[in-house]
């Protein structure tokens, strides 16, 4: 009996030695996953960069927002911008006001959780229904969890860049932000209108 058990033990060990071991594939970089985001989805990895200014780039063509800190991508999300006739403005903006909960002064007291104002004409980043296509009155709707986390890392005066040009990759989004990082406040160089394109928003700062 002992000999049989020893044989079985040896056979089991031999089989295990030649059994292929499944090796888990390394997770895809955040830049790759950002390109694959589905409507309503988001990615958030603030540990990838813990210092530096936070910048947000929104591509209307992709209905996607990229968040950089210190030049490194730390988050991305599907967004819903303004519908036809109420298009979201394009250009270079600064965060002018932040409120954990705000109600629209223009649209039936509509709730705007985690609101970050971009101009004084009703345009802001905030949590809301995200369909992956234009669906708002001009604001940029963000997935609720993402909106809350983004609210926690931004500061007043932080820059937000909005463009109609295609920026399908995080690298392209960062290049756009870098090109405009030192531009005067207002319409930025990469937002100059081509034939058929809208002009950038002229003013986002409060009037005296």
N, C-alpha and C positions, 0 to 999 in steps of 0.2 A: 504493500500500500504506500509506504514511504517513497519507494522508487517511482511509483506512478505519479505521486504528487510532485516529486522533484522534477520529473520529466515535463509535467504540465507547466510547472513554474518556469523552467528553462525555455519551453516552447513559447509561452506567453511573453517572456522577456525578449526573445528573438523577434517575434512578430511586432512588438512595440518598437523595437530598434529600427525596423524597416518600414514602419508606418509613417507616411508623410505628415508632417506637422503643419497645420494651417497657420500661416503668418499673417496677422492683421495688417492690411494696407495702411500706410500712414494717412492721417486726415488730409484732405485737400487744403491748400492754402486759402485763406479768407478771400483773396482776390479772385480765385477761381470760383468759389462758392457764391460770391456776390454776383457773378455773371449768370448764374443759374437760378437766381431767386424767382420764385413763383409769385403770382399776385397775392398780396397780403402777407408775404413772408418777410423775415428779417434775420440779420446776423448781428451779434453783439459780442466783441471780444476786447474789452478795454485794457486787458492785461498786455496786449501787444505793444502798447505805448502808454506810459504813465505820466509823461510830461510833455509840455509844449502846447501851443495854441490849438484850439479845436476849430476846424473849418468844415463846412458842409457844402457839397456840390450836388445839385439836383439836375438831372437830365430829363427834360420833358418828353423827348422821343422815346426813351426807355421807361419812363415813369419810375425812376429809381433815384434814391438818395445815397450818397457816399459820405461817410464821416471820417475825417482824418484828425489825428492828434500828433503834433510834432512831425507832420509829413507822413505818418504811417496810418494805414487803413485800420480802423478799429470797429467799424460797423457799416452796414448797408441795409436798405429797406426798400420794399415796394412802396410807391406813393400814389395818391390820386390828386391830380392838380385840377385847375379850373376847366369847366366845360366850354364848348364853343359859345362865343358871345360873352363869356365871363372868364376869359383866359387868364391864367396866372402871369404876372409880370416877369420879364426876364431882365437880367442884369446883376449887379453886385449890391448886396444889401448887408446891413448890420442888424444884429439883434438889439431891438430898442427897448423891449419890455418883456418880462417873464411873469407868468401867473400860473399857479398850479391848476386853478379852475377859473375859466372866464366864460362869459356869455356874450354872444355877438350883439353888438349895438345896431347892426344893420339887418340881420336875417332872423327875425322872429325869436330873438333871445336864445338862439341855438347854442348848445353847450360846446365849449372848446377846451377840453382838458389838456393840461400840460402845454399851454399856449406860449409861443415865442413870437413876438410881433416883429415883422419885417418892414412895415411902413404904417403910416397913420391913416391909411385909406381902407383898412379892413383885411389886409393880407398878413397871414401868420402861418407858422408851423403849429400843428396841434394834432392830438389823437382823434381818430374818426374812422369811418368805414373806408377801407382801402380795397379797391376793385382791380388795381393794376392798370387802370385807364382813367382819363379825366372824369371827375364826378362831383367836383366842389363848385362853390361860387367864386373861386379864385385862390383860396387858401391851399396849403399843401397838407393833405391828410396823411398821417403816419399811423402804422399799427400801434395800438395802445401801449403795449409793453415797451416797444422801441421808443415811443414818444417820451415815456417816463424816464427811461434810462438816458436818453439824449438830453433831456431837461437837466439831469443831474451833473452833466459834464460841461455844459456850455456856460458862457459868461456874457453879460451885456457888452455889446461892441464886437462880439464874434462875427466873423464873416460867413455869409451864405451866397453862393454863386448859383445862378439859375440860367440855363441855356437851352435853346431849341436844337443846337447841333447834336449830332449823335456822339455819345460818350459811352460806348458799350463796355469799356473796361475801366477798372480802378486806376490804372496807369494814365489813361487819357484824362480822367477826372482830376487827378493830382496835377497833371501838366497844366490843365486849365486854371486851377487854383494858384499854382506857382507863377504863371504868366501874369496873373492879376494881383498878386500879393501886395505889390507896392504901388499899384495904380491909384490915382486920385479917387476919392469916393464918388460914386455915380456910375454911369455907363462905362463898362470896362472894354478893353481893346478886343477881346475875343467875342464880344457881343455886338460888334458892328453889324448892321443889318445888310444882308445880301438880298438880291431881288426876291420879293415874295415873303421876306421874313419881317417880323415885327421889330420895332425899335426897342431898345432897353428902357426900363422905367427911369424917368428922369430924376425923381426925388424920393428918397425914403427917410430922410432925416426930418425930425419935427420942425415946424416953422417956429420962429421966435414968439 
